[in-house]
Amino acid sequence: MDTTELDFRYHPDHAAIVVIDMQADYCASDGALARMGFDTSAGRTMAHRLSSLLESARQIGLTVVFVRTTHGPSDDSHAWLNRYGCTRGDEPVGKICREEDPVGCAWFGVEPQEHELVITKHRYSAFSGTPLAMKLRTMGIDSLLFTGVATEICVESSLRDALFEDFYVTLIEDCAASFTAVGHQASVDVVRANFGTVTDAATLRALWQSAKAHGSATDD
């Protein structure tokens, strides 16, 4: 990766890592999705890499934003509950990250520090019905590095909307995970071909360390 990429995509002065849905219901071995039969092991493995990357990012002063999902009666529209093709009278989709269930909604593997922005969403995209874009612009952020779960669902939905809001977008592919390897890789390929850049944690860490050594990135 050319160091010029640092200037407009990865510099701590105007970039942010966005952590999507690292919550127990999506990642834990006894979370809601695991109980429904989904393989959530990739999220648990990825959480260690993400935690290490966040530590590196915080050391150079890069902004970290956490996004979580909750669902409750106020946002349980019929269209949303039956988004997989059910008809009226059928059982709606499984209950995930319910606002009355603090255990299922709890952070998994990583969690925000006291000063970090936390956004609560009720749909796949972190920008749908939230003030995220406004808050990022107020903070002087114009480039977003996406991580979390699930790659082809909430992570990609958020990344696409970020591009449509005129942010630079990057997917950190080894700090995102899905319930199938096929779904994850398909999303990586789609992002690379159509929406933004794709990188990995080691590449970013090396870039930041090199920039710091040359005075291009500084500690808080």
C-alpha positions as CSV (number, residue, x, y, z in Angstrom):
1,M,0.0,0.0,0.0
2,D,1.4,3.4,-1.0
3,T,1.9,5.8,1.9
4,T,-0.2,8.3,0.0
5,E,-3.2,6.2,1.0
6,L,-2.5,7.3,4.5
7,D,-3.2,10.9,3.6
8,F,-6.8,10.6,2.5
9,R,-8.0,7.2,3.8
10,Y,-6.2,6.1,6.9
11,H,-4.8,9.1,8.7
12,P,-5.9,9.5,12.3
13,D,-6.8,13.2,11.7
14,H,-9.8,12.3,9.6
15,A,-10.4,8.5,9.5
16,A,-12.4,6.3,11.9
17,I,-12.8,2.6,12.5
18,V,-16.4,1.6,12.6
19,V,-17.2,-1.5,14.6
20,I,-20.5,-3.1,13.6
21,D,-22.6,-5.3,15.8
22,M,-20.0,-7.0,18.0
23,Q,-22.7,-8.3,20.3
24,A,-23.4,-11.5,22.1
25,D,-26.5,-12.5,20.0
26,Y,-24.4,-12.4,16.9
27,C,-21.1,-13.8,18.2
28,A,-21.4,-15.8,21.3
29,S,-21.6,-19.6,21.2
30,D,-24.9,-19.4,23.2
31,G,-26.2,-16.2,21.5
32,A,-29.5,-16.0,19.7
33,L,-28.1,-16.8,16.2
34,A,-26.1,-19.8,17.5
35,R,-29.3,-21.1,19.1
36,M,-31.0,-20.7,15.7
37,G,-28.3,-22.9,14.1
38,F,-26.0,-20.3,12.6
39,D,-22.2,-20.9,12.8
40,T,-21.0,-17.9,14.8
41,S,-17.4,-19.2,15.3
42,A,-15.8,-16.8,12.8
43,G,-17.0,-13.8,14.7
44,R,-15.4,-15.2,17.9
45,T,-12.1,-15.8,16.1
46,M,-12.1,-12.4,14.4
47,A,-12.8,-10.6,17.7
48,H,-9.2,-11.2,18.9
49,R,-7.8,-9.6,15.7
50,L,-10.2,-6.7,16.0
51,S,-9.3,-6.1,19.6
52,S,-5.6,-5.9,18.7
53,L,-6.3,-3.5,15.8
54,L,-8.4,-1.2,18.0
55,E,-5.5,-1.1,20.5
56,S,-3.1,0.0,17.7
57,A,-5.6,2.5,16.3
58,R,-6.2,4.1,19.7
59,Q,-2.5,4.4,20.3
60,I,-2.1,6.7,17.3
61,G,-5.3,8.7,18.1
62,L,-7.6,7.2,15.4
63,T,-11.3,7.6,16.1
64,V,-13.2,4.5,16.9
65,V,-17.0,4.3,16.5
66,F,-19.1,1.5,17.9
67,V,-22.5,0.6,16.3
68,R,-24.9,-1.8,18.0
69,T,-28.3,-3.2,17.1
70,T,-31.4,-3.3,19.3
71,H,-34.9,-4.2,18.4
72,G,-38.2,-3.5,20.2
73,P,-41.9,-2.8,19.7
74,S,-41.2,0.8,18.5
75,D,-39.3,-0.5,15.4
76,D,-40.9,-3.9,14.8
77,S,-42.6,-3.1,11.6
78,H,-44.5,-5.8,9.8
79,A,-42.2,-5.4,6.8
80,W,-39.1,-5.8,8.9
81,L,-40.3,-8.8,10.9
82,N,-41.4,-10.6,7.7
83,R,-38.4,-9.6,5.5
84,Y,-37.6,-13.2,4.5
85,G,-40.9,-13.7,2.6
86,C,-43.3,-14.7,5.4
87,T,-46.9,-13.7,4.9
88,R,-49.4,-12.4,7.4
89,G,-50.2,-15.0,10.0
90,D,-46.8,-16.7,9.7
91,E,-44.3,-16.7,12.5
92,P,-41.9,-13.7,12.1
93,V,-38.2,-14.1,12.0
94,G,-36.2,-14.9,15.2
95,K,-35.9,-12.4,18.0
96,I,-32.3,-11.0,18.0
97,C,-30.8,-8.2,20.2
98,R,-34.1,-7.4,21.8
99,E,-33.9,-4.2,23.9
100,E,-35.3,-6.0,26.9
101,D,-32.4,-8.6,26.8
102,P,-29.2,-6.9,28.0
103,V,-27.3,-10.2,27.8
104,G,-28.0,-10.7,24.1
105,C,-27.3,-7.0,23.3
106,A,-24.0,-6.9,25.3
107,W,-20.7,-6.2,23.6
108,F,-18.7,-9.3,22.6
109,G,-14.9,-9.4,22.5
110,V,-14.5,-5.6,22.1
111,E,-16.2,-2.6,23.7
112,P,-16.1,1.1,23.5
113,Q,-14.0,3.3,25.7
114,E,-15.7,6.0,27.7
115,H,-15.1,8.8,25.2
116,E,-15.9,6.8,22.0
117,L,-19.1,7.4,20.0
118,V,-21.8,4.7,20.2
119,I,-24.6,4.6,17.7
120,T,-27.7,2.4,18.2
121,K,-29.4,1.2,15.0
122,H,-32.5,-0.8,14.3
123,R,-31.9,-1.9,10.7
124,Y,-28.9,-3.4,8.9
125,S,-27.2,-0.1,8.0
126,A,-25.6,2.1,10.6
127,F,-26.9,5.1,8.7
128,S,-30.5,4.1,8.5
129,G,-32.5,6.3,10.9
130,T,-29.4,7.3,12.9
131,P,-27.4,10.6,13.3
132,L,-24.2,8.8,12.4
133,A,-23.3,10.8,9.3
134,M,-24.0,14.2,11.0
135,K,-21.9,13.2,14.0
136,L,-19.0,12.0,11.9
137,R,-18.9,15.2,9.8
138,T,-19.0,17.3,13.0
139,M,-16.0,15.3,14.2
140,G,-14.1,16.1,10.9
141,I,-14.2,12.4,9.8
142,D,-14.4,11.7,6.1
143,S,-13.0,8.2,5.8
144,L,-14.5,5.1,7.4
145,L,-12.8,1.7,8.0
146,F,-15.5,-1.0,8.5
147,T,-15.2,-4.0,10.8
148,G,-17.6,-6.4,12.6
149,V,-20.4,-8.7,11.7
150,A,-21.9,-9.9,9.5
151,T,-19.8,-9.0,6.6
152,E,-22.4,-9.2,3.8
153,I,-25.3,-8.0,5.9
154,C,-24.8,-5.1,8.4
155,V,-21.2,-4.4,7.6
156,E,-21.7,-4.1,3.8
157,S,-25.0,-2.3,4.2
158,S,-23.3,0.3,6.4
159,L,-20.3,0.6,4.0
160,R,-22.5,1.1,1.0
161,D,-24.6,3.8,2.7
162,A,-21.4,5.5,3.9
163,L,-20.2,5.8,0.3
164,F,-23.6,7.2,-0.7
165,E,-23.1,9.8,2.0
166,D,-19.8,10.7,0.3
167,F,-17.4,9.1,2.8
168,Y,-14.3,7.2,1.7
169,V,-14.9,3.6,2.6
170,T,-12.6,0.6,3.4
171,L,-13.4,-2.9,4.5
172,I,-10.8,-4.5,6.8
173,E,-11.4,-8.0,5.6
174,D,-9.8,-10.0,8.5
175,C,-11.6,-7.9,11.1
176,A,-15.0,-8.7,9.6
177,A,-16.8,-12.0,9.8
178,S,-19.9,-13.8,8.7
179,F,-21.8,-17.0,9.4
180,T,-20.4,-18.6,6.2
181,A,-17.1,-18.3,4.4
182,V,-18.9,-18.0,1.1
183,G,-21.0,-15.0,2.3
184,H,-17.9,-13.3,3.7
185,Q,-15.8,-13.7,0.6
186,A,-18.7,-12.7,-1.7
187,S,-19.0,-9.4,0.2
188,V,-15.2,-8.8,0.1
189,D,-15.3,-9.3,-3.6
190,V,-18.3,-7.0,-4.2
191,V,-16.8,-4.2,-2.1
192,R,-13.5,-4.4,-3.9
193,A,-15.1,-4.4,-7.3
194,N,-17.7,-1.7,-6.7
195,F,-17.6,0.3,-3.5
196,G,-14.3,0.8,-1.8
197,T,-10.9,-0.5,-0.9
198,V,-10.2,-3.7,0.9
199,T,-7.3,-4.1,3.3
200,D,-6.3,-6.1,6.4
201,A,-5.2,-5.4,9.9
202,A,-1.5,-6.1,9.4
203,T,-1.3,-3.8,6.5
204,L,-2.9,-1.0,8.4
205,R,-0.8,-1.5,11.5
206,A,2.4,-1.4,9.4
207,L,1.3,1.8,7.6
208,W,0.5,3.5,10.9
209,Q,3.7,2.4,12.5
210,S,5.7,3.7,9.5
211,A,3.8,7.0,9.4
212,K,4.4,7.4,13.2
213,A,8.1,6.8,12.8
214,H,8.3,9.5,10.1
215,G,6.1,12.0,12.1
216,S,3.0,11.6,9.9
217,A,0.8,10.2,12.7
218,T,1.1,11.1,16.3
219,D,-0.1,9.9,19.7
220,D,-3.0,11.6,21.5
